[in-house]
Amino acid sequence: MANPAKYVWLDDELKDAARGGVPVVNAGLHYGFTVFEGIRCYATERGPAVFRLDEHVDRLLDSALIVGFRDLPWTRNTLIDAIYKTTAANKFSACYIRPVIYLDGAMDLVVDSGKPRLIIAVWEWTAFLGKEAKERGIRANIASFTRLHPNIMMTKAKVAGNYVSSILAKTESQRAGFDEAIMLDPQGYVAECTGENIFVVRNNMIYTPGRGAILEGITRDSLITLAQDLGHTVVEEPISRDQLYIADEVFVCGTAAEVVGLREIDFRTIADGKTGPVTRALQAEFEKLTSGRHARSAAWLSPVPAFDPALAQA
């Protein structure tokens, strides 16, 4: 965390981050019963703006519904307002935003015996996969851990507990000398990376795994649209691991990672081992989009409203 925030949002108000805390005994901490989002705020000529905020908040609420939270005390609009206030109070021109709904209490493993609680944290976070990743591309391997089966865990919800396997996979890969891990689905087809969706370019076509076994990334959806704007055909279909090796390009995307090419997978160089032209074009379009210079920026960037300093005295 490059630069910590001064304020966090707890339940229904801003709090001093140094004094903010959560109960020690809660199902969110002990059992991973927490849903969350990863959102980016970008610096633009018109000031800070949050990327696809409505869609992220909708997915947060969808995740809460999927895992069984009932009667949340926050609406879509109050969550959006709290995110704006937390971002503005910390005076970051660009930052990462992490809203979290966790289950307080419920140590008996029953959702209804606990209480949903809200945290919104922000921090400055730039190069998730390293400073050189965007330019050079990264090295990845196929993880020994399988992406969760849809009947083992709710794979469409962004649940904290789902990321235990991601942590295990990425740690294993980095200890083996790679930058990232690619996870296969229970049928043995490519699913996604530990925190990113994946795309393959072959003979001027772009392929990506279908939505069945993956978390449907909002950045993924954005790139599909941008690729189609550039005239590319994007096909959602099963992808085998050996299709990765013979691809013209492979790239991954996510809120934290943005758009990054893969130059090597399982010790096999992808094409010429450099970030390819399709990936570079999409990187350029995404940068234009998030800096407010793209035709779609107005629809997908939400300017952070001016903040009343009095609200930060809580």
HUSULDA-V608272 format. One record per run of one state. SS is the DSSP state (hx for helix, st for strand, lp for the rest). FROM is the first residue (numbers start at 1). TO is the last residue. If there is no record, write none. Layout:
{{SS & FROM & TO} {SS & FROM & TO}}
This chain:
{{lp & 1 & 2} {st & 3 & 3} {lp & 4 & 6} {st & 7 & 10} {lp & 11 & 12} {st & 13 & 16} {lp & 17 & 25} {st & 26 & 26} {hx & 27 & 31} {lp & 32 & 33} {st & 34 & 36} {lp & 37 & 38} {st & 39 & 44} {lp & 45 & 46} {st & 47 & 51} {lp & 52 & 52} {hx & 53 & 67} {lp & 68 & 75} {hx & 76 & 89} {lp & 90 & 94} {st & 95 & 105} {lp & 106 & 110} {hx & 111 & 113} {st & 114 & 124} {lp & 125 & 132} {hx & 133 & 136} {lp & 137 & 137} {st & 138 & 142} {lp & 143 & 158} {st & 159 & 159} {hx & 160 & 175} {lp & 176 & 179} {st & 180 & 184} {lp & 185 & 189} {st & 190 & 193} {lp & 194 & 196} {st & 197 & 202} {lp & 203 & 204} {st & 205 & 208} {lp & 209 & 210} {hx & 211 & 213} {lp & 214 & 217} {hx & 218 & 229} {lp & 230 & 233} {st & 234 & 236} {lp & 237 & 240} {hx & 241 & 245} {lp & 246 & 248} {st & 249 & 254} {lp & 255 & 257} {st & 258 & 265} {lp & 266 & 267} {st & 268 & 269} {lp & 270 & 276} {hx & 277 & 290} {lp & 291 & 296} {hx & 297 & 300} {st & 301 & 303} {lp & 304 & 308} {hx & 309 & 313} {lp & 314 & 314}}
